[in-house]
Amino acid sequence: NDVAATRIVLPGFAPPDSNFVAAYATHVPEVVKLTEHGIALGDVHHAIEWIMDKQSMIVPDFVTEASMNNLVKGLLAATSAGSPVMSSVSRVPSNLVDRAAVVATAILADGSAVESSACALALIHMLRPLLVHTPVKMPVLLPADTELPATVTLVLILCSAGIFHNVKLLKALMAAAKLNAKYVPIITDDAFRFPLPNFVDEHRDAITKVTAHEKALADVIQQTFKAIAVVFQPALYSSTEALLLTKAKEVTERMLEPTVQLPSLSWMETPAPSQAQGFDLSSAEGPATAAASIGVPEQVYAV
């Protein structure tokens, strides 16, 4: 029917080549079940070739609310024009640069995992109406290569599987500890496992890229779980909007009256604040650079 279509290309997608299409029945043997609906293998080949010939919108590796808004705007524009247009979803809107100077709350999430970023955005969406009277507490999204502002007093740590193998996140956590920030741990993944006594050995490759003070960083991470964590899992099949809202309210209560604090690492050499008043996440123990102070989008700190 030649319906107008646009491909939305997610991170990690690899377009099928001609060999894959030709051997589709081998790769996806269940395709034969379509024959009972009058769809032959040749029809499937044609459909794949047809959709791959359409224009696309490319979702960036770092998923933010701004990128999702731009995606929707692009799709609406394509619909209005009557035909899709090639586009890539912009990563960071330039008009949000100056917000780094007033960041009080940051979410630490594994930005290398789309699911973790999506969970953070869902949390932000539910926190907004709950924090309308205290906007200064609204969590802020910074790109992975942006420093943690020195104005941060609270971090929400989204705990997902493999999070502590993320070097940039470990640097951010250490920067938060240097700021004596308070924290709220949030479990977002059933596969997440609490750190065991052999944590340093299991994560040594990542830790040594962050600091020579391995035990100090391990102590910070262990301290994180001395507080009761909130469970917030939008991806869980049993999660309902009502349940997630209840969890968001619990997070809000903890944010407004935080009682637990990261172990202080202020004894370490602390870099002088840059003009953006922050610590350089590319080197958590080195001086902040002016170049790292650009590009501040909205509501999650995913690294």
C-alpha positions, 0 to 999 in steps of 0.5 A: 500500500506504500504507506508513508513510513519513517525508520526510528534508528535506536543505538546499536542497530545494524541494518540487515545486508543482502545476505541476511535478507536472503537467508532470513528463513534460516535466521528466523525460522518462525517466519514460516508461520506467516504463510497461514496468513497468506504472507510468503517469504518473498513478501517478507523479503520485500517488506524488509527491503522496502522499510530499509529504503525509507528515510530515518531519524537517528536516536543518539546514544545518550537518551535525554528528554530533549532528544525525545522531544526533538524526535516527536517534533521531527515525526510530526513535521514529517507527517505534516509534510506528507513524507518523511525527512532524513533527520538525526535527533539533536543531543543537547539544546544549546539554550540550556547551557547556563543551568549548570550553575544552579544544579542542586540535585543530580541523578547518577545513572548508567548512561551507556544503557538506554534502559537506565536513561529511560528509567531516569526520564520516567522518574523525572516525569513523575517527580516534576508535579511533586516538586513544583513548589521546590523547583530547586530540588528538581534533578538535572541532566548532564551529558556524560562528558560534563562536569558535576557542578560544585553546587550539587548537594544531593544525588539520586543513584539509579542502581542497575546491573553493571553500574559500577563498571562505568568509569564515568559514573564512578568518577561522578560518585567520587566528585559527589563525595568530595562535595559531601553530598547527600544521596538516595539509592534507587533500585531500577533493575532486578539484575542489580546486585549489592556490592560484596566484600570482594567488590574491589577485586571484581571492579579493579579495572574500572576503579584504577581508572578513577583513583589510586585510592581504591579503598576510599572509593569502595567505602563510598560505594559500600556506604551508599547501601547503608540507606534503604533503597527505593525500588523504581522499575518502570520496565517491570511488567507488573509496574503500574502508573499508580505504583510508580507514582507511589514510589516517586512520592517516596523518592520525593520525601527522601529528597526533601529531607535527606538524612544520609550523606556520602563519606567525605573525600574532602581530604583528597586534593579537590580541584578548583571550581571552573567558571561553571563551578564544577568538577571535571568528570573526565578526571575527577581528581584534576582541575576542571576545564572551561571546555567541560562546562558547556552543554547542560541539558535537562533532568538526569545525570547519565554517565 
